Amino acid sequence: MSIWWSLHLRREAASVPLARRLLLGTMETAGVDPDVSYELSVALTEACANAVEHGGRDAQGRGAASEAYRVTAYLDGETCRIEVADSGPGFSGTVVERRTAAADDAEHGRGLRLIEELADHVHFGRTGRGGALVSFDKIIKWRADAPLALT
């Protein structure tokens, strides 16, 4: 058995906790270990916050190319994969390189690094339409009483 869901959300700050709560509710219902659920929810929050802040700007950083972004989560067997895609300018090599250079006390630039720390595998890329795509996987640990252990 597997579970997946996809959300199309407006690029508004209020959409971020909605995505996080849906993920946490799904994980709790399925019987995923709470620590794993929490780590995934923090990573999702960071990816969504990036989509809200940067996801609608054109390549020159102007205007809103789109007012929406997409979150998709797959829970299959021992793995959870989460993808956050927007229609902004996408990641450039410079943005991805800077993620490791952000100071620990910096106001911005730590979110991508945090996602890398919390997930087992991370990919920063572009969607087919040129927007940013953040995809990350995590190996699932199940609670002993998991009603939907998807193994």
C-alpha positions in Angstrom: 0.0 0.0 0.0 1.1 3.5 -0.7 -0.2 7.0 0.0 0.3 10.1 -2.0 -1.2 13.5 -2.2 -0.6 16.7 -4.1 -1.6 20.3 -3.2 -1.6 23.4 -5.3 -1.2 26.3 -3.0 -1.2 30.1 -3.3 2.2 31.7 -2.7 1.1 33.1 0.6 2.7 32.6 4.0 -0.6 31.1 5.3 -0.2 28.1 2.9 3.0 26.9 4.6 1.4 25.6 7.9 -1.4 24.1 5.9 1.0 21.9 4.0 2.9 21.1 7.2 -0.3 20.1 9.1 -1.5 17.8 6.3 1.9 16.1 6.2 1.9 15.6 10.0 -1.6 14.3 10.0 -0.9 11.8 7.3 2.2 10.6 9.0 0.5 10.2 12.4 -2.5 8.4 10.9 -0.2 6.0 9.0 1.9 5.3 12.1 5.2 7.0 11.2 7.6 7.6 14.1 7.0 11.1 15.5 10.7 12.1 15.3 10.8 11.2 11.6 7.5 13.1 11.0 8.8 16.2 12.7 12.1 16.2 10.7 10.1 15.9 7.5 7.7 18.6 8.5 10.6 21.0 9.2 12.1 20.3 5.8 8.8 20.7 4.1 8.3 24.0 5.9 11.6 25.3 4.6 10.9 24.2 1.0 7.5 25.8 1.1 8.8 29.0 2.6 11.4 29.2 -0.3 8.6 28.7 -2.8 6.5 31.4 -1.2 9.4 33.9 -1.1 11.1 33.2 -4.4 8.7 31.0 -6.4 7.0 33.7 -8.5 9.8 36.0 -9.4 11.2 36.1 -12.9 14.9 35.6 -13.8 15.5 39.3 -13.0 13.8 39.0 -9.6 10.7 41.0 -10.7 7.0 40.5 -10.4 5.1 37.3 -9.9 5.3 34.7 -12.7 2.8 32.6 -10.9 0.8 32.9 -7.7 0.9 29.2 -6.9 3.3 26.4 -6.1 2.8 22.6 -5.7 3.6 20.2 -2.9 3.5 16.4 -3.5 4.2 13.8 -0.9 4.6 10.0 -1.5 4.7 7.5 1.3 5.6 4.1 -0.1 7.1 1.2 1.8 10.0 2.5 3.8 10.4 5.8 2.1 8.7 9.2 2.1 9.5 11.5 -0.9 8.4 15.2 -0.8 8.5 17.5 -3.8 8.0 21.3 -3.8 7.8 22.9 -7.2 7.2 26.5 -8.2 7.3 28.5 -11.4 9.9 31.0 -10.5 13.3 31.3 -12.0 14.6 28.0 -10.6 17.9 27.3 -9.0 21.1 28.6 -10.5 24.4 27.0 -9.7 25.2 30.1 -7.6 22.1 29.7 -5.4 22.9 26.0 -4.8 26.6 26.8 -4.0 25.6 29.5 -1.6 23.5 27.2 0.5 26.7 25.7 2.1 28.3 29.2 2.6 25.5 30.7 4.7 26.7 31.7 8.2 24.9 30.0 11.1 23.6 33.4 12.3 22.5 34.6 8.8 18.9 35.7 8.4 18.6 33.9 5.0 20.2 31.0 3.2 20.0 28.3 5.8 16.8 26.6 4.6 18.3 24.5 1.8 21.1 23.4 4.1 18.6 22.5 6.8 16.7 20.4 4.3 19.9 18.5 3.5 20.6 17.8 7.1 17.1 16.5 7.8 16.6 14.3 4.7 18.4 11.2 3.5 18.6 12.3 -0.1 18.0 15.8 -1.6 17.8 17.1 -5.1 17.7 20.8 -6.1 16.7 21.2 -9.7 14.3 22.7 -12.1 10.8 21.8 -13.2 10.0 21.1 -16.8 8.8 24.7 -17.1 12.0 26.1 -15.6 10.8 26.7 -12.0 12.6 25.5 -8.9 12.1 21.9 -7.7 13.2 20.7 -4.3 12.8 17.0 -3.9 13.9 15.1 -0.7 13.5 11.5 0.6 13.7 10.1 4.1 13.7 6.5 5.3 10.6 5.9 7.4 10.6 4.4 10.9 7.3 3.1 12.0 5.7 3.2 15.4 5.2 -0.3 17.0 1.4 0.2 16.8 1.4 1.6 13.2 -2.0 0.9 11.7 -0.8 1.4 8.1 2.8 0.3 8.1 3.4 0.3 4.4 6.0 -2.4 4.2 
